[in-house]
Amino acid sequence: MAATATTRDILGEATLGELEATLRGQLVRPADPDYDQARAVWNAAHDRHPALIIRCAGAADVIRAVEFARSEGLQVAVRGGAHSIAGFSTSDGGVVIDTSPMQGIRVDPAGRRAVAQPGLTWSAFDHETQAFGLAVTGGLVSSTGITGFTLGGGIGWLLRKYGLTCDNLLSADVVTADGKLVTASEHEHPDLFWGLRGGGGNFGVVTSLEYRLHPVGPMVFAGPVFYAAADAAEVLRGWRDLTAAMPDELTTLANILVAPPVPFLPEAVHGQLVVGIIGVYAGPVEDGAKAAQPLRTLAEPIADLMGPMPYTAMQSLLDPLWTAGAQNYFSGAMLSQLTDHAIETLLARHAAGQAPVRELHLHHGGGAMASPPAGGTAFAQRDAAYVLNIIARSPDRDRFDEHVGWARATHQAMDPWSTGGYVNFTSEPGQDKVRASYPPDTYARLVAVKDRYDPTNLFQLNQNIHPSGRP
């Protein structure tokens, strides 16, 4: 059934007029000229037609949108700042509560705090905080939205020094399924606050986030160094060995990738396998240069771009490779170790793929990520040595299903070293994937939070925690 028919038949123009009159933001209908632009998400693998898009100007609009969707029995999709890897921020025939217009931020330099609205991307967030030499762990790509990234955990370049993004969340304002605005913190609604830090978008619509900031930049020692395919196994083994004694200030990622046609890589390797070792040192630049030096001599580099650079430049370094409009599939796993056999498996799996962009990211864990007490947040897999992100990306639908199959098979091949999943790196829903992301005790506690704040599962477009008694 077409979206326009859904809107007219289920809602009626009079009902929509009443809704529109209560909003400060914009109501977008399927017949509106900007509907196709408004419904589009970053990941073109998801092409859906919501019945309505409510572009919220503030918390009052969010409250009204939640009330409306609940009263009309419509599926709810919540959109934050950007990527929607799994497509949860759109819906066929439902209501999109779009918070992307909400982009305010206030930075308290003395208190090292920032209060931000949910539509911000990390680019905008960092622009404000870096004016004061402050930051919090943000996305590896600066076009990532802050909200979904935070609620799922938040793995980025400051991970080992300052922890996950959710570890630095001090409070959040949330519109719950009953249309009430509550503040969640250690002192108010602590059960909800616990669930927000790793439990994803299961419990409501976030309208404000308060973060703890840390002194970072404006200049850091950072960047990538690239090695040829012939040295791939040696480089990955060497990087793994270095991580055993790496200082917490240094967060690194090993990337097995198809070399893109960029000017800083020799033309001879374009389209070929290369290995990139990327790092950021959260401390004095001169200390970073010393700490990162071993990463630059794992073999003969084909390109070495490590050096002093603005933190904001590092945060946006990968942005040109990750523009909107392509087909994307992600799958992730927490790894207990990275054996020689695991490295060989990853290299073999990469060689077996055909996607024009296919990447295997290995994020080094430990440090501050591992320091919070067990059970302190819903993000529970603190002892993972590495986090694997499997990426298949294509400019169009041609053979995309085949590329997805490659990613799934790669995930399965890594099962011997996997201890579970990571919700932010999971492109498709499924209770098996959700349960694999949380230990049994954590999952049971998440269900209890869901029962209290969303017992009817209004917010089900996420890596869904089912309320008690609901399939």
N, C-alpha and C positions, 0 to 999 in steps of 0.2 A: 504493500500500500504506500502510495507516495506521501511524502511528509506534509504537503499542503492539505491533502485529504485528511490526514491524521489531525492536523490543527483544527480544521473546520468542524470535523465530525465529533471530535472528543471535547473540544474546548468551547468553540463558538466565539464569534467576534465580540459579543457583549462581555463575555468573561475576560477575554484578552484586554479589552478596553479598560475594564475595572482594574486589572493587574497593572497595566501601563500607567494608569493615573497615580498609582501608589509608589512608583519608582523614581529615583533621581537619575538612575542610569538609563540604559537603552534596552528596549525589548525588540529583538530581531525575529521576524516571522519568515517562513520559507519564501513568501512572495516578495520580500524586500530586496532591493538591488544589491545590498551588501551581504546577503545571506551566505553566498558561497564563500566569500572571504571570511566571514565570521565563523562558519562551521569548520573551516580547514584547520588541521592540526599539523604540527611539525613533521610527524611521521606519516608519510603518505600511504603507508600500508593500511591505514584506517580511513576509509572514505564513507562517512555516515551522514545521515540526514535527520538531525534532531527536529522535533516539532517546534521548539522554541529555544532561543538563546537569550538569557538574561545577563546583560553586561552590567555588572554591579559597580556602583560608584562608591559604596561604603557598606558598613555592617548592616544598616537598616535595609538595604536592598537584598542582602543575603538572607536576612531573617524572612523578609517577604517572599523571596524565591523558595525557600525551604517550606514555608507554610503553604504556598500555592501548590508545589509539587506533591506534598503530602495529601492535601485535600482533594486533588484531582487524580490521585493514584498513578502519577507518572514516574517513570524511571528517572533517577537523578544522576547526572554526570557533573563532576566538579572540575573546573579548569583553573589551573594556577598560571604560572608565568610562561610555560614553554613546552617541553619536549613530548610528553605523553607517549613514551616508548610503547606501552602496552595498549594505548588507545582508550584508556579509561576516562579521558576528558571529553568524550563525545558519545553520542547515542543515536540509534535509529528510533525515532518517534518519541524520545524522552525530552527532558529539560536539561539544558546545559546551564549550570550556574557558573558564569564566567567571571572570575575575580581578576583577570589580567589588567583591567583598567585601574585597579587599586595599586598604585605604585609609590606611595609615600614612604619616607624613611626619615627618622630622626636619630642622629648620632650624639651620644654624650661622651666627649673625649676624656673628660676627667674621670668619669665613672667606668669608662671602657664598656659601654653598653650601646646597643642599637635596637630601636624598635622599628620594624619594617612591615609593610603591608604585603599580602600574598602574591600580588601580580609582578613583583620585582624579579628580574633575572640577576644572576651573580655579577654580570657586567655593571649594572646600575648600582647594586649594593656595594661592590668594591670601589666604584668611583667615589662614593660618599665616604666610606670608611678610610680609604687610603689618603684622603686629604689630611688625616690625622695620624697616619702611619699605623693604622689598626686594621685587623682582618679577623675572620673566622674561617674555618675549613669550608671551602666552597667547591663548586663543580669543576671538573676537569675541562669542561667547555663552558665559556662564560655566558652563552645563551641559555644555559639551563636555568629553569625557574627555582627559586629558593625553597618553595613550600614543599612540594612533593619530595624533593631531594632531602630536606631536613626530616620529614616525617618517616621516611624509609630508613634513615641512618645517616648517610652523608659521608662518602669516601672521596677525599680530595687531597690536595698537595700539602696540607698542614696536618694530616692525619696523625702522624707518629709523634709530633710535638704537642699538638693541642687537641687531639681526639677527633671523634666523629662530629659532624655538625650538630647532631641531636644531643651530644654531650654538652654542648655550649648553649643549648636552649634553656632560657631562664623562666619563660612563661609564654603562654599562647592564649589568645582570645579565640573562642570556638563557638559557632552556632551549631547546637546539637539538633537531633532529629525532631525534637518537640518545639523547635523554633526559639529556644532560649539562648541568649549569649552568656557564656560563662568564661571565667578566666581560670586556666589550669596552670598550676605551679607546684612547687614543693609544699606549699601551705594551703592552697585552694584546689579542691578537686585533685588531690595527689594521685588518685588511681587513674584518672584521665591523663594527667601529665606523664605518668609512667608509660601509658599506652601510646601516647603521641610520639614518644622517642623510640621509633623503630616499628610501630604498628601500622604505619601508612595512613591512608585517608579513611579509615574505617569508622571514625567516631563523630564526624561532623565536618563543617566547613570552617577552616581557619581564616580569621580576618586580620590577625596581627600576630607577629612573632617577636619576642624579645631575646636578643642574643648577648652572650658574653664575648667581648672582643679581646684581641691580644696584639702586642706590639709586633708588627711584621712590616718590612719594607720601609720606605717605598722602593728601595733597591734590594734585590736578593740575588744570591748565586743560584742559577737555575738553567734549565734547558735540556735538549736532547743530544745524544751522540748516537750515530747510526753505524751499524756493522753489516758486512756482506753476508749473503746466505751461506757461503762456505764456512764461515766462522760461527754460525748461529748456535750450534750446540755448545761450543766452547764458551761463547759469550754468556749464554744463559746459565751454564754451570758456574762460571766465575761470578756472575751477578748474585746467584743464589748463595754462594759461599760468602760473599761480602756482606750480605744482609744479616748474617749471624752476629756480626759485631758492629753493625751500622749505628751511628749515634741517632738518638731520637729526633734531633733537629733535621735529619735528612730523610725525606720521604721519596721513594723511588717507585718506578713502574717499568716493567719490561714489556715491550710490545712486539709481537710477531705480526708483520703486516706486509701487504703488497705496497711497494714503494710508489707513492703518488707522483704525478708529473710536476714536481715543484722545483724551483730553480736552485735550491740549496742541496739537492741530491743529483749526482751525475746522471746524465741521460741513459747511460748504459744499464743502470739498475731500475729505471722506471718500469713498473709493471712486474718487477721481480720481488721475491721474498727478501726482506731485510729485517734486522732486529734493531729496534730503538730502545735505548735505556734513557729514561727521562727522570729528572730529579729536581727537587726544590729544597734548599737549605733554609730553615726558619731560624736565622741567627745572623751574626756578622758575615759580611760578604767574604772577607779574607779567610774566615774559618770554613766557610762553605767551599771555597776553592780547594782547600787542603782535603776536606772530607770527601769531596766528589772526585778527586784526581784518580783514584783507582778505577772508577767507572769509565774513565776515558782511555784506559790502556788495557782493556780486556782482550783486545785484538787490534789490528790496524783499522782505525776508523775510516769510513768512507765520507763521513761528514761529522764535524764536531761543532755544535752550536752552543755548548755550555759556556756560561760566563755571567758577569753581572748584568742584570736587566731589571726594569721595573716589575714589581709584583703583578701589576695589572697587565703588562705585556705577556708574562708567563701564563696568566689566567686565560688570556684570549689567544694564545699561540696556535691552538688547534681549531679555532672557530672557522676559518675558511674551508676546512675539510668537512665541516658538519653543518652545512646549510640546510634549510627546510626544503621539503618537497621530494625527498628520496624515500625508497622503501627500506625500512630498518627492522631488524630482528636482533634482540639481545637475549642471551641466556647466561646465567652466572652461577658460580659455585664457590663455597668457602673450602679452601684446601688446607689440610693438616700439615702437609709437607710437599716438597718439590724434589722428588728423587730423579736420578738420571733417567729412569724409565718413564717418569711423567714428562720430562722434557722431550724425550724421543717421541712420545705419544703426541704431544702438542705439535711438534714439527711435522710429523706425519699427517696429522689431521689438517693442518694448514695447507699442506701440499695437495690434499685430496679435494679441497674446495675449488669452486669456480666463480664465486661472487667477485665482482670487480673490486669491491672493498670488503675485505675480510680481515679481521684483526682479533688477536688473542692477547688480551691485557692481563698481566700478572701484577697485582698491586701488593706491595710488601706491607704486611700488617705489623702487629706488635706495638711497642711504645705506648703512647697515651691511649690508643684504641683498646689495649688490653688491660689498662689500669683500673677502670671502674669495677666495683664489687659485682660479683655474680648476682644476676637478678635485679640490678639497680635500674635498668631500663628494659624496654621491650626488645631492643636490639641485644641479642643474647650471645651471639657467637663471637665472643671477644678473643678467644684463643686461636682463631684462625691465623695460620702463618702467612697465607697469601689469599687474595680474593681474585678469582678468575672471571673475566668478562669476555664472552664469546660474541662477536659482532659479525653479522652479515648485512651488507648494505648494497643496494642497487638503484640506479637512477630511474628504473621503470619496473613494471610487473614481469617483464620477460624473464622466465626461469627463476622468479623469486621463490616459488614454492620449493624448488630444488635447493636453493641456498638456505632456506629455513631448515630443510631436512639435514643439510650438512651441519648446521649449528647444533641441532638436536643430537645428532650422532656424535658430535665432538663432546658435548656435555656428557653423554652416556659413557664415552670412552674414558672420561676422567673420574668416573664413579669410584674407582679404587682409592682415590686420594681425597674425595669430597666428604665433608662433614655436614653439608646442607646447602641451602640456597640463600640468596640475598634479594629481597623483594624489589629493590630499585633496578636490578639487572635481570628482571624476568619479564619477557614480552607477552606471555600468555597467561590467562588465569587457570586455576585448577587447584582443588583442595590438596592434591598431592604436593604441588609446588609450595603452597602456603605452609602446610605442615612441615615440609622439609626446611623451611626457613626459621623455625622456632623449635626449641626443645619442648617436650611435652608439658612440663610445668609452666613454661612461659605461654604456650598456646592456651592452656586452661585459664590462666590469669587474663589473657586477652579476651577470651570468651566472656569472662565475668564483667570486664569493662564494657564490652559490646552489649551485654544484657542490660546494663544500667543506662547507657547513653543512646543506644540505637537498637532496641529490642525487636523492631520489625524489619530491620536490615534495609532501611531507606537508602543508606550509603553502601551499596553493594558493588558499584563499579570501582573496584580496587582489588588488590590481592586480598580477597575477602575472608574475614573472620566471621563465621556463621554464628548468630546468636543460638543460645540453647533451644533445642526443640525445632530448629529450622534446618531443612536439608541444604 
